C-alpha cells in the first residue's frame, strides 16, 4: 500500500497587486482599534473577513494577544504554494503596526509531540514514522504508521499526518523544502533510519544542513565554486555547437531561502565575440550589484548556439531587480537586444533540477 499526496490547491490563484495589498492594510489599520477590543477568536475571525475581500486564498493568524507588544500577525497560505507569492506581497506592503510584527507563513509548533482526533479516531505525532532521503536537492519523505490503522480510517490518518507535518515543520519548510511524500506500509530499506514524527524537526534540520548542504549563508566570492559543462539540446543536429552552461554550484547553500524566491532570466542576443564579452560584463555587473546587499545571486549562465547568452538569478524583489537590470543595460549594453523574464519559484525548481542532474552525472562517472 502506498499513496502520494498532492499538497497544492487546484483553485486558480489571482495575483495580488501591491495596490490591493496596500488597500487591505489601510482597511485593516482603520478597523484595528475595534479588532483589539475583541478576544483572540473574534480578532482572527473578523480580520479574516476583511482579508477575504482582497486575498481569499490567504489567512491571518494571531500569535500572542491583540493588545500586547511583541505579538505577531502571521499571513498563512494554508500550505498552498500557489498562494505563497500573494503572502509575500501582503507582507512586503505591511505598514508598521503598534504591538504587531507581520510575517509570512506559519511557524513551527513548539512542542512537536501532539495528537489529533477526527471522527472518534485519534492519531499522535508519535504514531507516525518518517524515512527521509535526498530527492534531487530537496527532502523526500516516506511515512508509515507505528500502529494499526482501520481501513476505513486510512484516508483520515493520512490527512491528519499531513496536518501534523505542516505544524511540526512549519509552513515554509514543509511546502517548499519537502518534495515527494509517500505513505508506505514499511519504510524502505536503505533510507535513513526512521524516526517518529514527533522527533523529526531537528533530524530534518540536520539532514538539510549536512546532507543537502544548506547553510543558508550567502556564499563569499572567494569560496564560490563554478562548474562549466557542454550541453546539447535533444533536437540538435550534427555539427551544431553545444551550449555552454556555467553553473554556480555554491549557490546551493542558499537554495530555497525565503527571501530569494523570484527566478529571473536575463537574455541577450549577440553576433560577435566583442558583443559576447560586453553581454558577460553587463550580466556580471548585475550579479555584483545584487550581491552587495544579498538581494540576489547569479546561479547559472548559458551560451546558446553562439547567438545568445542567458544569465539566471534568484532575487528578493522582482521590481528592484528589473530596475537594476534595465539601468545597467541602458548604460553599458550599447543597444544589444535583451529579454527579461521573471517567475515565482520559492522551491528553486529551475536551479535544483540542474543541480540534481549535474550531481547525478558526477556520481555516475
Backbone torsions as a table, in degrees:
resi	resn	phi	psi	omega
1	UNK	NA	126.3	173.9
2	UNK	-146.0	156.5	179.3
3	UNK	-150.6	135.1	172.5
4	UNK	-102.8	142.7	-176.3
5	UNK	-116.4	133.5	174.0
6	UNK	-92.2	120.3	-174.6
7	UNK	-93.0	-8.4	-176.8
8	UNK	-92.2	140.5	176.0
9	UNK	-73.5	139.2	-177.5
10	UNK	-83.7	-6.1	-178.2
11	UNK	-67.2	144.7	177.2
12	UNK	-66.9	130.6	-178.4
13	UNK	-97.2	127.7	177.5
14	UNK	-93.4	121.3	-179.3
15	UNK	-59.8	139.5	178.0
16	UNK	-93.7	125.1	179.4
17	UNK	-85.1	161.4	175.0
18	UNK	-58.6	-38.5	-179.3
19	UNK	-64.6	-40.4	178.1
20	UNK	-67.6	-40.6	178.0
21	UNK	-62.2	-42.9	178.8
22	UNK	-65.1	-37.2	177.9
23	UNK	-64.5	-39.5	176.8
24	UNK	-61.3	-47.7	-176.2
25	UNK	-65.4	-32.0	174.9
26	UNK	-63.9	-43.7	179.8
27	UNK	-69.0	-40.2	178.0
28	UNK	-61.1	-45.6	-179.7
29	UNK	-62.7	-36.8	178.8
30	UNK	-64.0	-38.3	-177.3
31	UNK	-90.1	-6.0	-173.1
32	UNK	-56.7	-43.5	178.8
33	UNK	-57.4	-41.6	178.5
34	UNK	-68.4	-37.0	179.0
35	UNK	-63.4	-38.6	-177.3
36	UNK	-71.9	-12.2	175.6
37	UNK	-83.0	-9.7	-178.2
38	UNK	-91.4	164.2	171.9
39	UNK	-75.1	175.8	-174.9
40	UNK	-57.4	-44.5	-179.9
41	UNK	-64.1	-43.6	-179.9
42	UNK	-65.6	-38.5	177.9
43	UNK	-58.9	-51.7	-176.6
44	UNK	-65.5	-43.7	-178.0
45	UNK	-62.1	-47.0	-178.1
46	UNK	-70.3	-39.8	178.2
47	UNK	-60.6	-37.5	-179.9
48	UNK	-74.3	-26.7	173.0
49	UNK	-64.4	-39.0	177.3
50	UNK	-67.8	-46.9	-177.4
51	UNK	-62.7	-34.7	-177.6
52	UNK	-60.2	-25.3	179.0
53	UNK	-73.0	-17.3	-175.8
54	UNK	-115.4	-39.8	-175.9
55	UNK	-143.6	80.5	-173.8
56	UNK	-65.3	-15.2	178.7
57	UNK	-88.0	-1.5	-178.4
58	UNK	-112.2	164.4	178.1
59	UNK	-142.5	151.2	174.3
60	UNK	-102.2	131.8	172.8
61	UNK	-120.2	148.1	-177.3
62	UNK	-110.4	123.4	172.1
63	UNK	-109.2	116.4	-174.6
64	UNK	103.1	-163.5	-179.5
65	UNK	-108.0	149.0	-172.7
66	UNK	-62.3	-25.6	-176.4
67	UNK	-107.3	4.1	-176.4
68	UNK	-98.1	135.5	174.7
69	UNK	-63.2	143.2	-179.8
70	UNK	90.1	2.4	176.3
71	UNK	-73.5	166.8	-172.8
72	UNK	-135.4	136.8	170.5
73	UNK	-101.4	120.5	-179.1
74	UNK	-105.0	124.9	176.3
75	UNK	-95.2	110.6	-176.7
76	UNK	-106.9	145.6	173.9
77	UNK	-106.7	15.1	-178.6
78	UNK	56.5	30.9	178.5
79	UNK	77.9	1.9	-179.6
80	UNK	-85.5	103.9	-174.5
81	UNK	-63.5	-22.0	177.2
82	UNK	-64.4	-22.2	179.7
83	UNK	-98.0	-1.8	-174.1
84	UNK	-63.8	-36.8	179.5
85	UNK	-62.5	-41.1	177.5
86	UNK	-62.0	-37.5	177.7
87	UNK	-62.4	-41.2	179.8
88	UNK	-68.4	-37.9	177.2
89	UNK	-61.6	-42.4	-178.9
90	UNK	-64.4	-43.4	-179.5
91	UNK	-69.6	-38.7	-179.0
92	UNK	-61.8	-29.3	-178.2
93	UNK	-98.3	6.1	-177.9
94	UNK	-68.4	136.6	175.8
95	UNK	-80.0	171.5	172.2
96	UNK	-74.1	123.5	-177.2
97	UNK	-115.5	133.1	177.3
98	UNK	-64.2	130.9	178.3
99	UNK	82.4	-17.9	-171.4
100	UNK	-119.5	137.0	160.2
101	UNK	-99.5	155.1	-179.6
102	UNK	-121.9	129.6	178.7
103	UNK	-135.9	153.9	175.1
104	UNK	-91.2	139.5	170.9
105	UNK	78.6	140.6	-177.7
106	UNK	-69.1	133.3	178.0
107	UNK	-76.5	172.7	175.4
108	UNK	-67.9	146.6	175.3
109	UNK	-77.7	124.0	178.3
110	UNK	-71.1	133.4	-175.7
111	UNK	78.6	88.1	-166.9
112	UNK	-85.9	-2.2	179.6
113	UNK	-95.0	97.0	-179.0
114	UNK	-144.2	169.5	-177.1
115	UNK	-128.6	168.2	178.3
116	UNK	-136.7	152.6	176.3
117	UNK	-127.7	133.8	-179.5
118	UNK	-143.8	116.5	-179.6
119	UNK	51.6	51.9	177.9
120	UNK	65.6	13.6	175.5
121	UNK	-111.5	130.3	-177.3
122	UNK	-114.5	138.2	177.4
123	UNK	-138.8	135.0	176.2
124	UNK	-111.9	163.2	179.9
125	UNK	-67.2	-18.4	175.5
126	UNK	-79.6	-11.5	178.3
127	UNK	-86.4	-3.0	-177.1
128	UNK	-114.7	127.6	177.5
129	UNK	-102.0	143.7	-176.0
130	UNK	-124.4	126.4	166.8
131	UNK	-108.9	145.5	-171.9
132	UNK	-139.8	153.1	-175.6
133	UNK	-159.6	164.9	177.5
134	UNK	-79.9	113.4	-179.7
135	UNK	-106.6	57.3	178.7
136	UNK	76.0	43.5	178.3
137	UNK	94.7	-3.6	171.7
138	UNK	-126.6	170.5	-175.7
139	UNK	-93.4	119.0	172.1
140	UNK	-92.8	146.4	-176.8
141	UNK	-126.1	143.2	163.0
142	UNK	-115.3	133.6	179.0
143	UNK	-117.1	136.2	175.5
144	UNK	-136.4	157.6	-178.6
145	UNK	-98.9	137.5	-177.9
146	UNK	-86.9	-0.5	177.1
147	UNK	-139.4	158.0	-179.7
148	UNK	-62.9	139.3	178.7
149	UNK	-117.5	122.4	177.1
150	UNK	-55.9	142.5	-175.3
151	UNK	-59.1	-35.0	-178.6
152	UNK	-77.2	-7.0	178.5
153	UNK	-107.5	0.1	-174.3
154	UNK	-60.6	-44.9	179.0
155	UNK	-61.0	-41.8	177.4
156	UNK	-63.2	-43.0	-178.0
157	UNK	-62.8	-40.7	178.4
158	UNK	-66.2	-42.3	178.7
159	UNK	-63.3	-42.3	179.2
160	UNK	-64.2	-36.2	178.6
161	UNK	-63.4	-39.2	178.7
162	UNK	-66.5	-40.4	178.0
163	UNK	-62.4	-42.5	179.7
164	UNK	-66.7	-38.9	176.5
165	UNK	-59.6	-44.2	179.6
166	UNK	-59.6	-41.9	-179.0
167	UNK	-74.9	-37.4	-175.4
168	UNK	-74.7	-40.8	-179.2
169	UNK	-90.6	-20.9	-173.7
170	UNK	92.0	155.3	-171.4
171	UNK	-63.3	-42.3	-177.1
172	UNK	-70.1	-50.1	-178.0
173	UNK	-58.9	-45.0	-176.3
174	UNK	-70.4	-41.3	-174.3
175	UNK	-81.5	-29.4	-173.5
176	UNK	-107.9	-41.8	-172.5
177	UNK	-95.8	-4.2	172.6
178	UNK	-107.8	131.7	-179.6
179	UNK	-98.5	-117.3	-178.1
180	UNK	-66.5	137.7	175.1
181	UNK	-126.1	124.2	-176.6
182	UNK	-128.9	133.7	172.7
183	UNK	-89.1	129.9	-177.5
184	UNK	-133.7	163.0	176.9
185	UNK	-72.8	-39.8	176.8
186	UNK	-138.4	144.1	177.8
187	UNK	-63.4	135.1	-176.7
188	UNK	-61.6	143.2	172.9
189	UNK	-67.0	144.8	-179.8
190	UNK	97.3	-18.4	175.5
191	UNK	-79.0	166.3	175.8
192	UNK	-59.2	151.3	-175.4
193	UNK	-52.2	126.7	-179.9
194	UNK	-60.8	143.6	175.9
195	UNK	-128.8	159.1	175.1
196	UNK	-68.1	144.7	178.5
197	UNK	-57.3	-34.1	179.5
198	UNK	-63.5	-22.9	-177.9
199	UNK	-105.6	6.7	-168.6
200	UNK	-77.6	-34.6	-172.9
201	UNK	-52.0	-51.1	179.9
202	UNK	-67.6	-29.2	176.7
203	UNK	-67.1	-43.9	177.6
204	UNK	-59.9	-47.5	-179.0
205	UNK	-60.6	-42.5	179.4
206	UNK	-65.7	-39.6	179.1
207	UNK	-65.1	-44.8	-179.9
208	UNK	-63.4	-40.9	-177.1
209	UNK	-73.5	-49.0	-170.6
210	UNK	-87.0	-42.8	-175.7
211	UNK	-88.6	-39.0	-179.7
212	UNK	-90.7	-12.4	174.3
213	UNK	78.6	29.4	-177.2
214	UNK	-100.3	95.0	172.7
215	UNK	-84.3	-21.2	-174.2
216	UNK	63.4	16.5	173.1
217	UNK	-97.4	133.6	-176.1
218	UNK	-62.5	126.6	-177.4
219	UNK	-67.4	137.5	178.1
220	UNK	-82.3	145.7	-174.3
221	UNK	-55.4	-41.1	-175.4
222	UNK	-70.2	-18.2	-178.5
223	UNK	-106.0	-0.4	-174.8
224	UNK	-70.3	141.9	179.1
225	UNK	-114.6	124.1	179.2
226	UNK	-117.4	142.6	178.3
227	UNK	-117.6	140.3	177.6
228	UNK	-117.2	127.1	-176.4
229	UNK	-136.7	150.7	170.3
230	UNK	-92.9	132.6	-176.5
231	UNK	-126.3	131.1	178.0
232	UNK	-113.1	130.5	176.2
233	UNK	-68.6	150.4	-178.2
234	UNK	-62.6	-30.4	-178.3
235	UNK	-94.9	11.5	-179.1
236	UNK	-67.5	143.0	177.7
237	UNK	-94.3	159.9	177.7
238	UNK	-58.3	134.5	-179.8
239	UNK	94.7	-16.4	177.0
240	UNK	-69.0	135.6	179.1
241	UNK	-68.2	145.2	177.3
242	UNK	-72.4	154.7	169.1
243	UNK	-72.3	149.3	177.7
244	UNK	-109.7	112.3	179.8
245	UNK	-99.5	123.8	173.5
246	UNK	-111.8	113.7	-166.7
247	UNK	-112.6	129.4	-179.3
248	UNK	-86.4	88.8	-175.7
249	UNK	-64.0	-34.1	-177.2
250	UNK	-70.2	-17.4	178.5
251	UNK	-64.4	-16.2	176.6
252	UNK	-55.5	-28.1	-178.1
253	UNK	-59.4	-30.6	-177.6
254	UNK	-110.6	8.8	-179.8
255	UNK	-58.5	133.9	-179.1
256	UNK	73.7	13.4	173.7
257	UNK	-64.7	132.8	-171.2
258	UNK	-63.6	-25.6	-178.4
259	UNK	-88.6	6.1	177.6
260	UNK	-130.8	64.3	-169.6
261	UNK	-99.7	-9.7	-175.2
262	UNK	-103.2	129.2	178.1
263	UNK	-97.0	126.0	-177.0
264	UNK	-124.1	127.1	173.7
265	UNK	-108.0	128.8	-179.4
266	UNK	-123.2	108.2	-172.9
267	UNK	-111.2	133.3	175.1
268	UNK	-121.7	137.7	168.8
269	UNK	-87.4	150.1	177.3
270	UNK	-147.1	158.2	-179.7
271	UNK	-133.1	14.9	177.0
272	UNK	-158.9	163.4	177.5
273	UNK	-63.7	-35.0	178.9
274	UNK	-63.4	-42.0	178.1
275	UNK	-68.1	-38.1	176.9
276	UNK	-59.9	-43.4	177.9
277	UNK	-61.8	-38.6	-179.9
278	UNK	-66.9	-43.5	178.5
279	UNK	-61.8	-44.3	179.9
280	UNK	-59.5	-43.2	-179.0
281	UNK	-64.2	-40.1	-179.7
282	UNK	-67.1	-44.4	-179.4
283	UNK	-67.0	-38.2	176.5
284	UNK	-67.5	-32.9	178.2
285	UNK	-64.6	-36.3	176.9
286	UNK	-66.3	-40.6	176.6
287	UNK	-57.9	-44.4	179.2
288	UNK	-62.1	-42.0	-179.1
289	UNK	-66.8	-43.0	179.7
290	UNK	-67.9	-39.0	-177.6
291	UNK	-69.1	-21.1	-175.9
292	UNK	-54.4	-41.9	178.9
293	UNK	-121.4	24.3	179.1
294	UNK	53.9	42.7	179.0
295	UNK	-96.9	2.1	178.1
296	UNK	178.3	167.8	-179.2
297	UNK	-149.7	137.8	175.4
298	UNK	-78.4	124.8	-174.6
299	UNK	-109.2	-27.0	171.2
300	UNK	-166.8	159.3	169.7
301	UNK	-127.2	156.5	-179.7
302	UNK	-146.4	121.4	174.1
303	UNK	-91.9	119.0	-171.6
304	UNK	-108.8	118.0	174.0
305	UNK	52.8	27.2	-179.8
306	UNK	51.2	36.1	178.6
307	UNK	-136.6	-15.5	177.8
308	UNK	-150.8	154.3	176.5
309	UNK	-130.3	126.3	178.7
310	UNK	-111.6	135.1	173.7
311	UNK	-114.2	133.6	-177.0
312	UNK	-115.8	132.5	-177.0
313	UNK	-129.9	155.8	162.3
314	UNK	-111.4	131.7	-172.2
315	UNK	-132.8	163.5	-177.9
316	UNK	-88.6	-37.3	-173.9
317	UNK	-131.4	112.5	-175.0
318	UNK	-61.9	-37.5	-179.0
319	UNK	-67.3	-44.9	179.3
320	UNK	-61.5	-45.8	-178.4
321	UNK	-64.5	-41.0	179.0
322	UNK	-63.7	-42.9	179.2
323	UNK	-63.0	-41.8	178.2
324	UNK	-62.4	-42.8	-179.7
325	UNK	-63.6	-45.4	-178.0
326	UNK	-65.2	-37.9	178.5
327	UNK	-65.7	-42.5	179.3
328	UNK	-67.0	-39.7	179.2
329	UNK	-64.1	-43.6	-179.2
330	UNK	-65.0	-32.7	-175.0
331	UNK	-85.2	-35.0	-168.2
332	UNK	-124.9	-13.4	-173.1
333	UNK	-85.2	-10.4	175.5
334	UNK	61.5	33.9	176.5
335	UNK	80.0	7.8	177.1
336	UNK	-64.7	134.8	-175.0
337	UNK	-63.1	131.0	-178.1
338	UNK	-130.5	153.7	176.2
339	UNK	-138.2	130.6	-178.5
340	UNK	-121.9	129.4	178.9
341	UNK	-127.4	138.4	-178.0
342	UNK	-126.0	138.9	175.3
343	UNK	-145.3	154.9	179.0
344	UNK	-89.0	118.8	-174.2
345	UNK	-140.4	69.3	-175.2
346	UNK	-64.0	-26.6	-179.8
347	UNK	-86.0	2.4	-179.6
348	UNK	55.3	41.7	-177.9
349	UNK	-62.1	-39.0	-178.2
350	UNK	-63.3	-38.5	179.6
351	UNK	-78.3	-48.7	-172.2
352	UNK	-70.2	-25.3	175.4
353	UNK	-64.5	-39.8	175.1
354	UNK	-71.0	-42.3	-179.2
355	UNK	-58.8	-46.3	-179.9
356	UNK	-63.8	-43.4	-179.1
357	UNK	-65.3	-41.9	-179.3
358	UNK	-64.8	-43.2	-177.3
359	UNK	-76.8	-29.2	172.5
360	UNK	-65.2	-42.2	177.7
361	UNK	-60.6	-41.4	179.0
362	UNK	-63.3	-39.3	179.4
363	UNK	-68.0	-36.7	-179.4
364	UNK	-68.3	-33.0	179.8
365	UNK	-77.7	NA	NA
